């Protein structure tokens, strides 16, 4: 009799234990479903439990605390990014006024009779002012692109012809710098892109090459999954370049010389991504290659 009772009690305990395990599995499954929903639908709903369990309740409470802390940091980052964009726009605008005055005074000085040494110093000052103007223009362009949130006007563009046109308009500047461009026109490659944005990309890539190249420039266009635009130029072997950070804003490739390359290339990356493209950079044995991919035009 006692053995029968013992077996009965044991059976009940086993059944209770099985039910408890099933309930825990259901609760865990519910938590997993709620987490999946948060990820897929980007909801901010807290994790809820249907049945109470001390350990699971503690887990849910801590998870909700983590989610709340993450949301607080996300909103803070959005506010700071907005403030940063506004600061860039304000600074770039404020810098233009004193620069205009500097160039005006340089022009007045140039009208006077100067010695050879004075003319040489004035020319150096002019070059620095022009470089500062270029940086400010890039600064202003970048801040405008960040704040404008322009919707690209996607159309069918002959990328091969567009690159050739941009290279032709830069011949005079290239000659002044004693540079040449190796560009072999291939069969027309058409992309789905915004023409104005694409022109900006090409000009920024060319300007970057002219500024930092230690030789001539090579431009290529070819097709892979996307249309690929490649700009190659030689750089000093003693220049330290982190290609992973090359498209970061304000990145300085050579801190010893304060040589910044990031603003123009960050504009390239921003524009390419707005049109559904991407960017990359490769550095091998002193040859730097900047790559921009844009979506191929599809008739379908």
C-alpha positions, 0 to 999 in steps of 0.5 A, spaced: 500 500 500 505 504 501 509 503 495 502 504 491 502 511 495 509 513 494 508 511 486 502 516 486 506 521 489 512 521 485 507 521 479 504 527 481 511 530 482 513 528 476 507 531 472 508 538 476 515 538 474 513 537 467 508 542 467 513 547 471 518 546 465 513 547 460 510 553 463 518 556 463 518 554 456 512 557 454 515 564 458 521 563 454 518 562 448 514 568 449 520 573 451 523 570 444 517 572 440 517 579 443 524 580 442 523 578 435 518 583 434 522 589 437 527 587 432 523 586 426 518 592 427 522 597 431 517 597 437 519 600 444 514 595 447 517 592 454 517 585 455 511 582 459 510 575 462 503 572 462 505 568 468 510 570 474 516 567 476 521 570 480 527 569 476 524 570 469 521 576 472 528 579 474 530 577 467 524 581 464 525 587 469 533 587 467 532 587 460 527 592 460 532 597 464 537 595 458 532 597 453 530 603 456 537 605 457 539 604 450 533 608 448 535 614 452 542 613 449 539 613 442 535 619 443 541 623 446 545 621 440 540 624 435 539 630 439 547 631 439 547 629 432 542 635 430 546 640 434 552 638 431 549 639 424 547 645 426 554 647 429 557 645 422 552 650 418 553 656 423 561 655 423 562 654 415 557 660 414 561 664 419 568 663 416 566 665 410 566 673 412 573 673 415 576 669 409 572 674 404 576 680 408 583 677 408 582 676 400 580 683 399 586 685 403 591 681 399 588 684 393 589 691 395 596 689 397 597 686 390 596 693 387 602 696 391 609 696 388 612 690 392 619 687 392 620 680 390 621 677 397 614 681 398 611 678 392 613 671 394 610 672 401 604 674 398 603 669 393 604 664 399 599 667 403 594 667 397 595 659 396 593 658 404 587 663 403 585 659 397 586 652 401 582 655 407 577 657 402 576 650 399 576 647 406 570 652 408 567 650 401 567 643 403 565 644 410 559 648 407 557 643 402 557 637 407 553 641 412 548 642 407 548 635 405 547 633 412 541 638 413 538 638 407 535 631 406 535 632 399 531 626 395 535 624 389 532 625 382 534 618 380 534 617 372 538 614 367 545 617 366 551 615 362 556 615 367 562 614 362 560 620 358 559 624 365 566 622 367 569 624 361 566 631 361 568 632 368 575 630 366 575 635 360 573 641 365 579 640 369 584 640 364 586 647 365 587 645 373 591 639 371 596 642 367 597 648 372 599 642 377 603 638 371 598 632 372 595 628 367 589 623 367 589 616 364 582 614 362 580 609 357 573 610 355 570 603 354 563 602 352 557 606 355 555 604 362 549 607 365 547 608 372 541 609 376 543 616 379 542 623 380 546 627 375 548 633 380 550 628 385 554 624 381 557 630 378 559 632 385 562 625 387 566 625 380 569 632 382 570 631 389 574 624 387 578 628 382 580 634 387 582 629 392 587 626 387 589 632 385 591 635 392 594 628 394 597 625 388 605 624 388 604 623 380 599 622 375 591 620 376 588 613 373 581 613 372 577 607 370 569 605 369 567 598 369 561 593 371 561 588 376 554 587 380 554 595 380 557 600 376 564 601 379 568 608 378 575 607 380 580 613 382 587 611 383 593 616 385 600 615 388 601 617 395 608 618 399 610 612 402 611 615 408 604 617 409 600 613 414 593 612 411 588 608 415 583 606 409 578 604 414 577 611 416 578 615 410 571 616 409 570 619 416 569 626 416 575 630 419 580 624 418 587 627 418 591 622 414 598 625 416 597 628 422 605 630 422 603 635 416 596 636 418 594 633 411 586 632 411 583 628 406 576 626 410 571 632 408 571 631 400 571 623 401 566 624 406 561 628 401 563 622 396 560 617 401 554 621 403 552 622 396 553 615 394 549 612 400 544 617 398 543 614 391 543 606 394 551 606 392 557 605 397 564 606 397 571 603 399 578 604 399 585 600 397 592 602 399 597 597 396 605 599 395 603 607 395 598 606 390 591 609 393 585 607 390 578 610 391 572 606 389 565 608 388 559 603 386 553 606 383 547 602 381 546 599 374 541 602 370 536 596 369 530 597 364 526 592 368 
